[in-house]
Amino acid sequence: MRLGTTSLSVTKPGSKRKQVTSVAAATGWDINNAAYVKTSNIATANLTSYITRGLAFSTDGTKMYVVVSNNYQSRIYQYNLSTAWDVNTLSGEGYVSFSQDRGYSVAFKTDGSRYFLSSDDEDRVQEFDLTNAWDIDGGATYNGATGFSNRDTRITSAQFSSDGTKMVLYGATNDMLYYFTLSTAWDVSTASYSTASSVLAGGGDTMAMKPDGTKFYLIAGSTVSQHNATTAFDMSTVSTSATYTLDVSNDVSVTYISGIALSSDGHFVYYSAVST
């Protein structure tokens, strides 16, 4: 369903405001000393019972996707950015709805032809093939779901290597990262388990990953934490406590951060948030 041309939401006093904020990282993929850049309010229709969740971008930074959900349904909203990676230039494009409880995060194949949906109350990752690359409103084919209940009962994030042969899941029940290899690139049903991290201190509900499997970013409250792996994709080498921590509450009014993403070059960090 198309949203129309309006992208900025009008917020009444006392209501919850949904927003996306960008932060510049001084060194690519390291959030240490990152500096606030700008914030944009986002329109998600008049859905007071929905909560803003995950966040993702197209590889060229001209499209942004925000997951919102409640206990009965989920939506992914799509926005166009007239200037790549600049959240102040976004305009509403459309959304797709799911009968999916508490959808949490979305990830895309690097060519935009497939996306992956993870949920807060389920142990599986769902796959959808898009009719038109990067256009969630232009039609999609459900490509099945793969369960991981033997690892965690709440798989809230799935992230992939650039070639789609490696996948890392975040399990929110155990606060752990799980690494899998895919015998067929971008096909989650071909996943084989490899290693898991130890319990991550201050783990949140969604995460982002550097595509080479050396850095992971988690959210909790108003903070973003970075966890490094000394060996790429070896979850047993991931730092259990944060390597760097970024508290955004000093820059913007945030009740809590709900989603996180990074630009393709790792020089910008984005988070979706809810504030009063």
Buried (B, 14 or more C-beta within 10 A) or exposed (E): EEBEEEBBBEBEEEEBBBBBBBBBBEEEBBBEEBEBBEBBBBBBBEBEEBBBBBBBBBBEBBBBBBBBBBEEBBBBBBBBBEEBBBBBBBBBBBBBEBEBBBBBBBBBBBEBBBBBBBBBBBBBBBBBBBEEBBBBBEEBEEBEBBEBEEBBBBBBBBBBBEEBBBBBBBBBEBBBBBBBBBEEEBBBEBBEEBBBBBEBBBBBBBBBBBBEBBBBBBBBBBBBBBBBBEEBBBBBBBBBEBBBBBEBBEBBEBBBBBBBBBBBEBBBBBBBBBBE
